[in-house]
Amino acid sequence: MYKKMIMAGLAARPVRTTVSILAVTLEVTLILVVVGLTAGISDETAKRTEGVGADILFQPPNSSLLLALSNSTMPVALGDKIREIDGVKAVVPIQTQVNSTSGLEVIYGIDFDKFNEVTGGFIWHKGGRFSAPDEVIVDDIYALARHVNVGDHVELLNHKFKIAGIVEHGKGARLFIPLQTAQGMTGAVNRASLFYVKLKDPDQVHTVIERMKQVFPTYGAIPLREYAKLMMSTSMPALDAFIETVVFVAVCIGVLVIFLSMYTTITERTREIGILRSLGASKQFIVGLIFQESAVVCLTGIVTGIAASFLMARLVTLVFPTLTVLITTGWIAKASVFALLSGIIGSLYPSLRAAAQDPVEALAYE
């Protein structure tokens, strides 16, 4: 009986039912895509950082794990002191910058020879190393996304650079410029944002880190093999606040639309509710009927929202190859719970109002 009444009630108002389902779909999609985009960027950045091939990431005190947020606060000369530590094979200074004119594009300023010594060198697709200070090396994903080739010019940090070579992605950044050029553009001469350290024996990474902490007690030294795990498990207040805001807005959308839908449904079905009450339907029956209608709307919206999220993620990666949308089962479950909660909250007052109606007054309602 419940099932027939619920389906009949939803089918009798197809426009309102469709709008309600779309609202829940939007709620789920908004949560999954935005959270997936932030998680995808963090995860992809962590994997590229690990792919550098170094063993230790050496950073200034109180620096962020998100390398794009690090400032050039260390003298390049620290690299010589790091190299003197027992077990260290090679060190390369890196200056990180963000090209904000076209999104979050992290640029590495590198000493080419030292970078090769630590990382084992690039895998070249086309072109070669820098031959001038205004040249840039890009990875294959960036070249595909921007439709550029060796010899083309790109604008980075309000400067024009000529593409010297295209390399395989996965070596920390997507863009590489000479270290001295990066330092000169920011006025941070002989400064570095971080150092990548290569060890003689990678299995001794924790031992060498302890030695580094004795020499540099206030600096950060992170084993790169654990970087992705550390980055995903570390709380980033600004990022967490952003995600919480998105989730809150999405839930508000779901609550308001479900509330409006159920409230207007109750108003239109006042006489119908009166008939049910006069036939002996209890208040619990009426409340359960409204809640189950809301549940059907939410469950349908959840399914379509998850499908829409994967479709949106696919479209994002097709249009913007440098972006990654990471939709996890954990966040699918959370988004589903949030959608169901919005349905419960949104239909709570309308269901109680419907159950409280006097049967005689409801039957007389026009």
C-alpha positions in Angstrom: 0.0 0.0 0.0 2.8 2.4 1.0 4.6 1.7 -2.3 1.6 2.4 -4.5 0.7 5.6 -2.6 4.3 6.9 -2.8 4.7 6.3 -6.5 1.2 7.7 -7.2 2.0 10.8 -5.2 5.3 11.4 -7.0 3.9 10.6 -10.5 1.0 13.0 -9.9 3.4 15.9 -9.7 6.1 15.1 -12.2 7.6 18.6 -12.5 8.0 19.1 -8.8 9.3 15.5 -8.4 11.9 16.1 -11.2 13.0 19.4 -9.7 13.5 17.8 -6.3 15.5 14.9 -7.7 17.6 17.4 -9.7 18.3 19.4 -6.5 19.5 16.3 -4.7 21.6 15.4 -7.8 23.1 18.8 -7.7 23.9 18.4 -4.0 25.7 15.1 -4.5 27.5 16.3 -7.7 28.7 19.5 -6.1 30.2 17.7 -3.1 31.8 14.9 -5.1 33.2 17.0 -7.9 34.6 19.9 -5.8 36.0 17.6 -3.1 37.3 15.2 -5.8 39.0 18.1 -7.6 40.8 19.3 -4.5 41.7 15.7 -3.5 42.8 15.0 -7.1 45.1 17.9 -7.2 46.7 17.0 -3.9 47.1 13.4 -4.8 48.5 14.1 -8.2 50.9 16.6 -6.8 52.0 14.1 -4.2 52.6 11.4 -6.8 54.6 13.8 -9.0 56.7 14.8 -6.0 57.4 11.2 -5.2 58.3 10.6 -8.8 61.2 13.0 -8.7 63.4 10.1 -7.7 65.0 11.7 -4.6 64.9 10.1 -1.2 64.4 13.2 1.1 62.5 16.5 0.8 64.3 19.2 2.8 62.2 22.3 3.6 62.3 25.5 5.6 60.9 25.6 9.1 57.0 25.7 9.3 56.7 25.2 5.6 53.6 23.6 3.9 53.5 20.1 2.5 51.8 21.7 -0.5 55.0 22.8 -2.2 53.3 25.6 -4.2 52.8 27.4 -0.8 56.5 27.3 0.1 58.5 30.6 0.1 62.1 31.0 -1.0 63.5 31.3 2.5 66.6 29.1 2.4 70.1 30.1 1.1 71.3 27.8 -1.8 74.5 27.4 0.2 72.7 25.1 2.6 72.9 22.5 -0.2 76.7 22.2 0.4 76.1 21.6 4.2 73.5 19.0 3.4 75.9 17.2 1.0 78.4 16.9 3.8 76.1 14.8 5.9 77.1 11.1 6.0 75.0 9.1 3.6 74.0 11.9 1.2 74.9 11.4 -2.4 73.5 14.5 -4.2 71.5 17.6 -3.5 69.5 19.9 -5.8 68.0 23.3 -4.8 64.5 24.0 -6.2 62.7 27.3 -6.3 58.9 26.8 -6.6 56.6 29.4 -8.1 52.9 29.3 -9.1 51.7 30.6 -12.5 48.4 32.1 -11.4 47.5 33.5 -14.8 46.2 30.1 -16.0 45.4 28.1 -12.8 47.5 26.3 -10.3 50.6 25.6 -12.4 53.7 24.9 -10.2 57.0 25.9 -11.8 60.3 24.5 -10.7 63.4 26.6 -11.0 66.2 24.1 -11.3 69.9 23.7 -11.8 69.7 21.3 -14.7 72.9 19.2 -14.0 72.2 18.8 -10.3 68.5 18.0 -11.0 69.6 15.2 -13.3 72.1 14.0 -10.7 69.3 13.6 -8.1 66.4 12.5 -10.3 68.2 10.4 -12.9 67.3 12.8 -15.7 64.2 13.5 -17.8 62.6 11.1 -20.3 62.6 13.2 -23.4 59.8 13.3 -25.9 61.1 16.2 -28.0 63.8 18.9 -27.8 66.4 19.2 -25.1 67.8 21.1 -22.2 67.9 24.9 -21.6 70.2 26.9 -23.8 69.1 30.3 -22.8 67.6 31.9 -19.6 64.2 32.5 -21.2 63.6 28.9 -22.1 61.3 26.4 -20.4 60.9 22.6 -20.4 57.3 21.4 -20.2 55.9 17.9 -19.6 53.8 16.0 -22.2 50.5 16.6 -20.4 51.0 20.3 -20.3 52.0 20.3 -24.0 48.8 18.4 -24.8 46.6 20.6 -22.7 48.0 23.8 -24.1 48.5 22.5 -27.7 52.2 23.7 -27.7 55.3 22.2 -29.2 59.1 22.7 -29.1 59.9 26.2 -30.3 56.5 27.7 -29.3 56.3 30.6 -26.8 54.3 30.5 -23.6 53.7 33.3 -21.1 54.6 32.4 -17.5 54.8 34.8 -14.6 54.2 37.7 -17.0 57.3 36.6 -19.0 57.5 35.0 -22.4 59.4 31.7 -22.5 60.4 29.5 -25.5 59.8 25.8 -25.1 63.1 24.0 -25.3 61.9 20.5 -24.7 59.0 18.3 -23.9 59.5 15.5 -21.3 57.6 12.7 -19.7 55.3 13.8 -16.8 56.0 12.9 -13.2 59.2 14.7 -12.2 57.7 17.1 -9.6 56.3 19.9 -11.7 55.0 20.3 -15.2 57.1 23.4 -16.0 60.9 23.8 -15.5 62.9 27.0 -15.9 66.6 27.8 -15.1 67.1 28.3 -11.3 68.9 31.7 -11.9 66.0 32.9 -14.0 63.5 31.9 -11.3 65.6 33.6 -8.7 66.0 36.8 -10.7 62.2 37.1 -11.4 61.4 37.1 -7.7 64.5 39.0 -6.5 65.4 35.9 -4.4 68.9 35.6 -5.6 70.8 32.5 -4.2 67.6 31.4 -2.4 65.7 28.2 -2.7 62.2 26.9 -1.6 63.3 23.4 -1.0 66.0 20.8 -1.6 65.7 17.3 -3.0 68.3 14.9 -1.5 69.5 11.7 -3.0 71.1 9.1 -0.7 73.9 6.6 -1.3 71.6 3.9 0.3 67.8 4.6 0.1 67.2 2.1 2.9 69.1 4.4 5.3 66.6 7.3 4.8 65.4 7.5 8.4 69.0 7.3 9.7 70.1 10.2 7.5 67.0 12.2 8.4 68.0 11.9 12.1 71.5 13.1 11.2 70.0 16.1 9.3 67.8 17.0 12.2 70.9 17.2 14.4 72.5 19.6 12.0 69.3 21.5 11.1 67.0 21.1 14.1 64.4 23.6 13.0 64.1 22.5 9.3 61.8 19.8 7.9 63.1 16.6 6.4 60.5 14.2 4.9 61.1 10.8 3.3 59.7 11.1 -0.2 58.4 7.5 -0.2 55.9 8.6 2.5 55.1 12.0 1.0 51.7 11.1 -0.5 50.6 9.4 2.7 51.7 12.4 4.8 50.1 14.9 2.5 46.7 13.1 2.4 46.7 12.6 6.2 47.8 16.1 7.2 45.1 18.6 8.0 45.3 21.8 5.8 43.1 24.4 7.6 42.3 26.5 4.5 41.5 23.4 2.3 39.4 21.8 5.1 37.5 25.1 5.5 36.9 25.2 1.8 35.5 21.7 1.7 33.3 22.2 4.7 31.9 25.4 3.1 31.1 23.5 -0.1 29.4 20.6 1.8 27.4 23.1 3.9 26.1 25.0 0.8 25.3 21.7 -0.9 23.3 20.4 2.1 21.5 23.7 2.4 20.4 23.4 -1.2 19.1 19.9 -0.6 17.3 20.9 2.6 15.6 23.9 1.2 14.4 22.2 -2.0 13.1 19.1 -0.2 11.4 21.3 2.4 9.7 23.4 -0.3 8.7 20.3 -2.3 7.3 18.5 0.7 5.6 21.6 2.1 3.8 22.4 -1.1 2.9 18.7 -1.5 1.3 18.7 1.9 -0.7 21.9 1.1 -2.0 20.4 -2.2 -2.8 17.1 -0.6 -4.6 18.4 2.5 -7.9 16.8 1.4 -6.2 13.6 0.6 -4.6 13.5 4.0 -8.0 14.2 5.6 -9.5 11.2 3.8 -6.6 9.0 5.0 -7.1 10.2 8.6 -10.8 9.7 8.5 -10.3 6.1 7.3 -8.2 5.5 10.4 -4.7 6.3 9.3 -2.5 7.2 12.3 -0.2 10.2 12.6 2.7 7.8 12.4 1.4 6.5 9.1 1.2 10.0 7.6 4.7 10.9 8.8 6.1 7.6 7.5 4.4 8.3 4.1 6.0 11.7 3.7 9.4 10.5 4.9 9.3 7.6 2.4 8.3 9.9 -0.5 11.3 12.1 0.5 13.5 9.0 0.7 12.6 7.9 -2.8 13.4 11.4 -4.1 16.8 11.4 -2.3 17.8 7.9 -3.3 17.0 8.7 -7.0 18.9 11.9 -6.7 21.9 10.1 -5.1 22.1 7.6 -7.9 21.9 10.2 -10.6 24.2 12.5 -8.7 27.0 9.8 -8.5 26.6 9.1 -12.2 26.7 12.8 -13.0 29.8 13.2 -10.9 31.8 10.6 -12.8 30.6 12.1 -16.0 31.6 15.5 -14.9 35.0 14.2 -13.8 35.5 12.7 -17.2 34.6 15.9 -18.9 37.0 17.9 -16.7 39.9 15.7 -17.5 39.0 15.8 -21.3 38.8 19.6 -21.3 41.6 20.2 -18.8 44.1 17.3 -19.0 46.3 18.8 -16.3 43.5 18.5 -13.7 42.5 15.3 -11.8 39.2 14.6 -10.2 39.6 11.9 -7.5 36.1 10.5 -6.5 36.6 8.1 -3.6 34.2 5.5 -2.1 34.5 7.3 1.2 33.2 10.6 -0.2 30.5 8.8 -2.2 29.3 7.4 1.1 29.5 10.8 2.8 27.7 12.6 0.0 24.9 10.0 0.1 24.5 10.4 3.9 24.4 14.2 3.5 21.7 13.9 0.8 19.6 11.6 3.0 20.0 13.9 6.0 18.9 16.8 3.9 15.8 14.8 2.9 15.1 14.0 6.5 15.6 17.6 7.7 13.7 19.0 4.8 10.6 16.8 5.2 10.5 16.8 9.0 8.3 19.9 9.5 6.0 19.2 6.5 5.4 15.6 7.8 4.6 16.7 11.3 2.3 19.4 10.0 0.5 16.9 7.8 0.1 14.5 10.8 -1.3 17.3 13.0 -4.1 18.2 10.6 -7.6 17.8 11.9 -9.5 15.2 9.6 -12.7 17.3 9.6 -10.9 20.5 8.6 -8.8 18.7 6.0 -11.9 17.2 4.4 -13.5 20.6 4.2 -10.3 22.1 2.6 -10.8 23.5 -0.9 
